Amino acid sequence: MVGEITREWESMSTTIDSGLSRRSFMKWSGVAGGTVALVATTANLGMPQARSENGDGAADVDATVWSACVVNCGSRCPLRLQVKDGTVVRVLADNTGDDTLWNRQITACVRGRNMRERIYNPDRIKKPLKRVGAKRSDGEFEEISWDEALDIIAEKLRYTYDTYGPEAVYNQYGSGVWNAHIANSGGWGRLFNLLGGHLGYYGNYSYLQISQCTRYFYGSPDEQISNSIEDSIENSKLIVWWGNNPLETRMSGGGVLFTANEAKHAGVRQIVVDPRYSDSAAVLADDWVALRPGTDSALVAGMAHVMISENIHDQEFLDRYCVGFDEDHMPEGAPKNASYRSYIEGKGPDGVEKTPEWAADITGVPADKIRRFARDVATAKPANIVQGWGPQRHANGENQANSIYLLAAMTGNVGIPGGGTGGREGYLWPWTPWLDEGVNPVETVISCYTWTDAIDHGPEMTALANGVQGRDRLETGIKFMVAYGSNMLSSQHGDINRTREILDDETKCEFILGMDNQMCASMEMCDLVLPDTTTAERWDIIPSEYTGDMAYEIMAAKAIEPLYESRPSIEVTYELAKRLGVGDEFAEGKETSEDWARWVQDTAREMTPGLFPTFEELTEMGVFRYTSPDGPTVALKEFRDDPEANPLGTPSGKIEIYSTQLAEMAATWEFPDPVAGDEITPIPAYLMTREGPEEARTNELYPLQCIGHHFKSRTHSTYGNLETLRHAHQQRVWINPKDAAERDIKSDDLVHIYNDRGRIALPAMVTPRIVPGVLSVPQGAWIDLDKDGVDHGGAVNMLTSLRMTPIAKGNGQHTNLVQAEKA
């Protein structure tokens, strides 16, 4: 089947060959790169061998140049851009590698294959733009010269540093250029660090909660990855995709789609846990466990009750490797009956036994199904529970994530081949270096989700209440902000209406600089906008990321000259550095994107002698593959083999099901204006939260839960303006037939979804593939506001909240109550 999928993708034409007019395009020419394709084999860790073109593509082009799709889907895919007369005329996928597991073809999905429409899109930013509207949300600009733009930016930066200090400067989180070694940073952090530093952030919107709560369970400073799917293919009896949808989120040949399908072909049983019957559930799953959003911890508790009562949990593993599961293995000073087992058996403070019937009432999963699921997970030896990032993106996301970790520990699957930690699927992290940003002299950092608070009331933010790290409180609010490759200002952040209201107040954040290649809604909220290049118009080195145990790097060569007056960010930040007196320190002899790309490859070769090809070799090869000599990822194997010699980073050195650190945090913790669920528990207990399933039963105004799912048409908001993809994958709200019938809604009816925060209008998709009482809106849509403030783009973040989660101070953006009505 994988071969059929690959051939189908190869045959797709997403090149918009109808002939876009050049209109006012500037005349451009010049092509870099070669047409000879080589492939590196992983058996010998990278010795290249010749491979000829496979015959696809146009024959009369001037050159075929290697490039890449670098957006934040979890994969990075090579593209071959065919260039004629200085124009990209066709986009081809990878033609190196094969259909084998360790040398597989990294075939781009429909998003990357549509790169040509992105390059030549009418939304391209052509020249520097200066705001002339009365307020930012007016989105009114005039074109100015690059010299004027750079002078304004330099002046605003000097003023901000002199008046407020470096903590007032903020480089906004975004993922539109994610994981390109040079463009990922664009040089902004390097520039700010040379000028005195800037306010930093921790975490990211993808997995902020799990990245912070894992340290209390596994002692890891970030998310604890699980075993790789390559390992599961060989060794697992069961894979549980828990809130994980790889066939849509990571659907390239280099992504998890390939390995998940290989596991299916190998006969590994697979179960999907999700409120939505996703494509992964439809294609991979032997069973679908359909639960209400935000109830994962309750489902785990019901399963734990079955395992304990039937004695099918791994008590030996829990005794040796964990603390806090039962009363005999509690840390010193812990209260009586505070263990997880006591919580399950009803001996804890709430006095409620967590039976499958108790869990069924909360989750919507029948008690008998909970029992069967618990037995499946406990008796499949070994099993890899592969947690996605949906469960942790709730108001109680930290407890949800840790509860899924706990399930892996209860079943003794941690640290063994075929098992897993309960985290995301494992992978080989790239061995290539990132752009060196230097050292930030400012130690203060905030959660990446609290930047609107830092603008609105920065000096009121403290360590205890708001998660400020590095000092007790902020000294100033954000006054100068850069949004580079980021659509956080008016798309991906919570509560779009409130966010735009905060940004419209210029007494708070005084200057907002945007840089992008598409005029998205966030760029319209800036004071000055700079035109960035696309990947086709600059040099970069692209690493793989969450692509399993086959790692690779891609050459993204400059295929065409920059369109209009666009410039690569690294060259823009260098020009600013020269104006601000730090040009030599910034460049260190490197002035162009090609100079920096050569530095990346030369440095990679120095770090791992004999492995990576030269810059020129990679330019011809396009893709270089390599694997770890240790074989497939088996997470925490050393800890499992010898926990005394290889302790974890927790205070006990073991897996902490009861965390003394969380217990201490709960005792001193503060939360501004707390609501239901704003609490910290030392065990991963189920928490009833604001706008959760319990409130949905009694809320007459907003009785439906609303989540957002990742979508084949976009990666977050990237590609959200491409008409070809919008027609192929329409923005529609998923609604169960029961809920639709109660509202006289039929498929394709235009409906309004709304709450106190906002209102969106989009067509309905009436389907049993979503659980009753729940709506799901594909996230990342570009907003299209009418005069009444109704968004006809269908952006789910019109409905989501700015409330942060208790531990991580993160984005619980799947916890929302709404109403639906026919328009």
Summary of the structure (lengths in Angstrom):
residues: 823
radius of gyration: 25.9
end to end distance: 41.7
largest distance: 78.0
contacts: 3147
relative contact order: 0.16
helix: 31%
strand: 19%
